[in-house]
């Protein structure tokens, strides 16, 4: 269904009423379907996304309120408007207690019905958006940036711009803390689905025995503890993006089911035989080498090839140190309280530039946040940095200084002995072989 439209299902065993309502309620924002009985209605609810159902209280194949209960159980965020006769008010009131939005009596006041339909649609939309937001990224619809001007980052920005409008799954790889979630949010924000929140789940937090239920949902009584029917993440991600972080942690037995959802656009809730259709853009991220996991039998090979159709690898921070000054400036501004201005002294910046950053961007953010707390008068010195970072920089400088001194000493002795390497080695107290190794090390001709 066109995302700009919303779905209405009319359920009535009288064909004349179905045709009347389809004609009178039709407009460019609505996609209207009709069913003649409860069985047909339930089948359509499972295969289409409806926001509003208009149904007769009395149908030939279901008892009075049974269909209402089953529809609400199937799609909790749907709104149901009941059609009643003059003597059915008490039952209509009972229907509203069971979750019906409103009721309208025959013969119809079509203007009033149109107004009720619009209000029901707005309520259904709000209910679903609230549910989506509970499962969405905490960043919501705020714009995010991928900070950096290195060639590696420019290449990634190019890939994001190219793949964002497409519907192909994307696998984002890289070490922990490099910003895989930022890339995922950028892809979503630049996609045609950006109007809806991106649904996010870290697969490492899934309980193995409940992973299938959390992804696909379940019906009441489908397993011990399933006291009521629930929607899964795929339902919340309909017409939006589903970002599954740490996909390497997804239980192997669930991967095949998710592969089927990717390939067919359908899924089944746990305990349900009928399939449901969804329109989802899938993004995945991992810090694992999934090809190795496949070889070891810990990851589904077919699933790997499907999600790896388009991949983006994010380099570690130590591989793009030229971006460090930009990242430091960004965090100093973003993390400073009350817009206070902070300055990093040269010695502290030298420590930052020489550090290897095993925790990548996440570690850098934490270091800058800590430094802001310890800063004095807005000045961040090396005393504000973690001790291991300063000691690492001092060790690097010491090594460089010793190497520099040794190189200069060898050059002076070579000059003194007129380039005679045997005499130079004897003066240094080392073998000729060791001297040749050092000459090669220091690139001395």
C-alpha positions in Angstrom: 0.0 0.0 0.0 1.2 3.5 -0.8 2.6 5.0 2.4 0.8 8.2 1.9 -2.6 6.4 2.1 -4.2 4.5 5.0 -6.2 1.4 4.9 -9.9 0.9 5.7 -11.6 -2.5 5.8 -15.4 -2.7 5.5 -16.9 -5.9 6.9 -20.6 -6.6 6.1 -22.5 -9.5 4.7 -24.8 -7.2 2.6 -23.1 -6.3 -0.7 -25.2 -3.2 -1.1 -23.8 -1.7 2.2 -20.3 -2.7 1.3 -20.6 -0.9 -2.1 -22.3 2.2 -0.5 -19.5 2.6 2.1 -16.7 2.0 -0.4 -18.2 4.7 -2.7 -19.0 7.3 0.0 -15.8 7.0 2.0 -13.5 6.9 -1.0 -10.9 9.7 -1.3 -7.3 10.0 -2.4 -5.9 9.3 1.1 -7.7 6.1 1.6 -7.3 2.5 0.3 -10.6 0.7 0.9 -11.1 -3.1 1.0 -14.2 -5.1 1.8 -15.0 -8.5 3.3 -18.3 -10.3 3.4 -17.8 -12.4 6.5 -15.5 -12.8 9.5 -13.2 -15.4 7.9 -12.5 -13.2 4.9 -12.0 -10.2 7.2 -9.4 -12.0 9.3 -7.5 -13.2 6.2 -7.4 -9.7 4.9 -6.2 -8.2 8.2 -3.3 -10.6 8.2 -2.3 -9.7 4.6 -2.9 -5.9 4.6 -2.2 -3.1 6.9 -5.4 -1.4 8.0 -5.8 1.5 10.4 -9.6 1.4 10.6 -12.1 -1.4 10.4 -15.9 -0.7 9.9 -17.8 -3.9 10.7 -21.3 -5.1 11.2 -22.1 -6.3 14.6 -23.9 -9.4 13.2 -22.1 -11.6 10.7 -23.1 -15.1 9.5 -20.0 -17.0 10.6 -19.0 -15.4 13.9 -20.9 -14.6 17.1 -21.5 -10.9 18.0 -18.2 -9.7 19.5 -15.9 -12.5 18.5 -14.6 -10.9 15.4 -13.8 -7.6 17.2 -11.8 -9.6 19.8 -9.9 -11.5 17.2 -9.1 -8.4 15.1 -7.9 -6.4 18.1 -5.8 -9.4 19.2 -4.3 -9.7 15.7 -3.5 -5.9 15.4 -3.6 -4.1 18.7 -3.2 -0.6 17.1 -6.2 -1.0 14.7 -9.4 1.0 15.4 -12.8 -0.7 15.0 -16.1 1.1 14.3 -19.2 -1.0 14.8 -22.3 -0.9 12.7 -25.4 -1.5 14.8 -29.2 -1.6 14.5 -31.6 0.3 16.8 -31.9 -2.5 19.3 -28.1 -3.2 19.6 -27.0 -0.3 21.7 -26.2 -2.4 24.8 -24.0 -4.7 22.8 -22.4 -1.8 21.1 -21.5 -0.3 24.5 -20.0 -3.7 25.5 -18.0 -3.6 22.2 -16.4 -0.3 23.2 -15.4 -1.8 26.6 -13.6 -4.5 24.6 -11.7 -1.9 22.5 -14.0 -0.7 19.7 -13.5 3.0 18.9 -17.1 3.9 18.3 -20.4 2.7 16.8 -22.8 4.1 14.3 -26.5 3.1 13.8 -28.2 2.1 10.6 -29.4 4.0 8.5 -26.1 5.8 8.2 -25.3 9.4 8.7 -22.5 9.4 6.2 -21.1 12.7 7.2 -20.8 11.6 10.8 -19.3 8.3 9.7 -16.7 10.1 7.6 -15.7 12.2 10.6 -15.5 9.2 12.9 -13.3 7.4 10.4 -10.9 10.3 10.3 -10.7 10.5 14.1 -10.2 6.7 14.3 -7.4 6.9 11.8 -5.6 9.6 13.8 -5.9 7.6 17.0 -4.6 4.5 15.3 -1.7 6.4 13.8 -0.8 7.9 17.2 -1.1 4.6 18.9 1.2 2.9 16.4 3.8 5.8 16.4 3.9 5.7 20.2 4.6 1.9 20.1 7.2 2.4 17.4 9.0 5.1 19.4 9.3 2.8 22.4 11.3 0.5 20.2 13.1 3.1 18.1 16.5 4.7 18.4 16.8 7.2 21.2 18.0 9.8 18.6 14.4 9.8 17.2 14.3 12.0 14.1 17.2 14.3 15.1 19.8 14.7 12.4 23.1 12.9 13.0 26.5 13.5 11.5 29.5 11.3 10.7 32.4 13.6 11.7 35.6 13.5 9.6 37.2 14.7 6.4 39.6 11.8 5.7 39.4 9.9 2.5 37.9 6.9 4.3 35.1 8.9 5.7 34.4 10.6 2.3 34.2 7.1 0.8 31.7 6.0 3.5 29.5 9.2 2.9 29.5 8.4 -0.8 28.3 4.8 -0.1 25.6 6.1 2.3 24.2 8.5 -0.3 24.1 5.8 -2.9 22.5 3.0 -0.9 20.1 5.1 1.2 17.3 5.4 -1.5 17.6 1.7 -2.3 15.7 -1.1 -0.5 18.6 -3.5 -0.4 19.8 -4.8 3.0 23.0 -3.3 4.3 25.6 -4.9 6.5 27.7 -2.4 8.5 31.0 -3.8 9.9 33.8 -2.5 12.1 35.3 -2.6 15.6 33.2 -1.7 18.6 32.8 2.0 19.0 33.5 3.1 15.5 30.0 4.5 14.8 28.1 1.7 13.1 24.9 3.0 14.6 25.6 6.5 13.2 25.9 5.1 9.7 22.6 3.2 10.2 20.8 6.3 11.3 22.2 8.3 8.3 21.0 5.6 5.9 17.6 5.8 7.4 17.4 9.6 7.5 18.3 9.8 3.8 15.9 7.1 2.8 12.2 7.4 1.6 11.2 5.8 5.0 12.7 8.6 7.1 9.3 9.9 8.2 8.9 7.0 10.5 11.2 6.1 13.4 13.9 3.6 12.8 13.3 0.5 15.0 16.5 -0.6 16.7 17.5 -3.8 18.5 20.8 -5.0 19.8 20.7 -8.8 19.3 23.2 -9.3 22.1 20.3 -8.3 24.5 17.9 -10.9 23.1 17.2 -13.9 25.4 17.8 -17.0 23.3 14.5 -18.6 24.1 12.5 -15.4 23.5 14.4 -14.1 20.4 11.9 -15.4 17.9 8.9 -14.0 19.9 10.6 -10.6 20.3 11.3 -10.3 16.5 8.1 -11.8 15.2 5.6 -11.5 18.0 3.4 -14.3 19.5 -0.2 -15.4 20.0 -1.8 -15.9 23.4 -1.0 -19.3 24.8 1.7 -20.1 22.2 4.3 -20.9 25.0 4.5 -20.9 28.7 4.1 -17.3 30.0 2.4 -16.0 26.8 -0.6 -14.6 28.7 -1.6 -12.3 25.8 -0.8 -11.8 22.2 2.0 -9.4 21.3 3.4 -7.8 18.3 7.1 -8.2 17.4 9.7 -5.8 16.1 8.8 -6.6 12.5 5.3 -5.3 13.1 6.6 -2.1 14.6 9.1 -1.6 11.7 6.4 -1.9 9.0 6.9 1.0 6.5 10.2 1.9 8.2 13.7 0.6 8.9 14.7 -2.2 11.2 18.3 -1.9 12.4 19.6 -5.1 14.1 22.9 -4.4 15.8 25.3 -7.2 16.7 23.6 -9.5 14.2 26.3 -12.1 14.9 24.7 -12.7 18.3 21.3 -13.7 16.8 20.6 -17.3 17.7 21.3 -19.6 14.7 17.8 -21.1 14.8 16.2 -17.7 14.4 18.4 -16.7 11.4 16.6 -18.9 9.0 13.2 -17.4 9.9 14.5 -13.9 9.5 16.1 -14.9 6.1 12.6 -15.9 5.0 11.2 -12.6 6.1 13.8 -10.8 4.1 13.2 -12.8 1.0 9.4 -13.0 1.0 8.3 -9.9 2.9 6.2 -12.1 5.1 6.5 -13.6 8.6 4.5 -15.6 11.2 4.0 -14.8 14.8 4.9 -17.6 17.2 1.9 -19.9 17.5 0.3 -18.5 14.3 -0.1 -20.4 11.0 -1.1 -17.5 8.8 1.5 -15.3 7.3 1.6 -11.5 7.6 3.0 -9.0 5.1 5.4 -6.3 6.0 7.3 -3.5 4.2 10.7 -3.2 5.9 14.2 -1.9 5.1 16.7 -4.0 6.9 20.1 -2.7 8.3 22.5 -4.9 10.1 25.8 -4.3 12.1 28.4 -6.5 13.6 32.0 -6.4 15.0 32.5 -10.0 14.1 34.0 -11.5 10.9 30.8 -13.3 9.8 32.5 -15.2 7.0 34.7 -16.9 9.7 31.6 -17.5 11.7 30.0 -19.2 8.7 33.0 -21.5 8.3 32.8 -22.5 12.0 29.1 -23.3 11.7 28.0 -20.5 14.0 26.2 -18.4 11.4 23.8 -19.3 8.7 25.5 -19.2 5.3 22.5 -18.3 3.2 21.5 -15.6 5.7 25.1 -14.1 5.6 25.0 -13.9 1.8 21.6 -12.2 1.9 22.5 -9.5 4.4 25.9 -9.0 2.9 24.5 -7.9 -0.5 25.8 -4.4 0.2 28.4 -3.8 3.0 30.0 -0.8 4.5 33.2 -1.2 6.5 34.0 1.5 9.0 37.7 2.0 9.7 39.0 2.1 13.3 40.0 5.5 14.7 43.7 4.7 14.6 43.3 4.2 10.8 42.0 7.8 10.4 43.8 9.9 12.9 43.7 12.9 10.6 40.0 13.2 11.7 41.0 13.4 15.4 41.1 17.3 15.6 37.6 17.5 14.0 36.2 14.9 16.4 37.8 16.5 19.4 36.3 19.9 18.5 32.9 18.3 17.9 32.8 16.6 21.3 34.1 19.7 23.1 31.2 21.7 21.7 28.6 18.9 22.0 29.5 17.9 25.6 30.3 21.2 27.1 27.7 22.4 29.7 26.1 25.8 29.3 28.0 26.4 26.0 31.3 26.9 27.9 34.4 27.2 25.7 37.2 24.7 26.3 40.7 24.6 24.9 43.2 21.7 24.8 46.8 22.6 25.3 49.3 21.3 22.8 50.9 18.7 25.1 47.4 17.2 25.7 46.6 17.2 22.0 49.9 15.5 21.3 48.9 12.7 23.7 45.5 12.4 22.0 47.1 12.2 18.6 49.7 9.6 19.5 47.2 7.3 21.3 45.9 4.1 19.5 42.3 4.4 20.6 41.3 0.7 21.1 37.8 1.9 22.1 37.5 4.1 19.0 35.0 7.0 18.8 33.2 5.8 22.0 36.4 5.9 24.0 37.3 9.4 22.6 33.9 10.7 23.6 34.3 9.4 27.1 37.8 10.9 27.4 36.6 14.3 26.3 33.7 14.2 28.7 36.0 13.3 31.5 38.5 16.0 30.5 35.7 18.7 30.5 34.9 17.7 34.1 38.5 18.0 35.2 39.3 21.1 33.2 40.4 24.3 35.1 39.2 27.6 33.7 38.3 26.0 30.5 41.8 24.6 29.9 42.3 20.9 29.3 45.9 19.8 30.1 47.4 16.3 30.0 46.5 16.1 33.7 42.9 15.8 32.6 43.6 12.8 30.4 43.6 9.2 31.6 47.0 8.1 33.0 47.5 5.3 30.5 47.1 7.7 27.6 49.8 10.1 28.9 52.1 7.2 29.8 51.6 5.7 26.3 52.5 9.1 24.7 55.6 9.4 26.9 56.8 5.9 26.0 56.3 6.6 22.3 58.3 9.9 22.7 61.1 8.0 24.6 61.4 5.4 21.9 61.5 8.0 19.2 64.2 10.0 21.1 66.4 7.0 21.7 66.1 6.0 18.0 66.9 9.6 16.9 70.0 9.7 19.2 71.3 6.3 18.0 70.8 7.2 14.3 72.7 10.5 14.7 75.5 8.7 16.6 75.9 6.1 13.8 75.9 8.8 11.1 78.7 10.7 13.0 80.9 7.6 13.4 80.4 6.7 9.7 81.5 10.2 8.7 84.4 10.0 11.2 85.6 6.6 9.7 85.1 7.8 6.1 82.2 5.4 5.5 84.2 2.4 6.7 81.5 0.1 8.1 83.8 -2.4 9.7 85.6 0.3 11.8 82.2 1.9 12.6 80.9 -1.4 13.9 84.0 -2.0 16.0 83.7 1.5 17.6 80.1 0.9 18.4 81.0 -2.5 19.9 78.6 -4.4 17.7 78.9 -6.9 14.9 79.0 -5.9 11.3 75.7 -7.8 10.8 74.0 -5.8 13.6 75.3 -2.5 12.1 73.8 -3.4 8.7 70.5 -4.2 10.4 70.5 -0.7 12.0 71.5 1.0 8.8 68.5 -0.6 7.2 66.3 0.3 10.1 67.2 3.9 9.9 67.3 4.0 6.1 71.0 5.0 6.1 72.6 4.5 2.7 
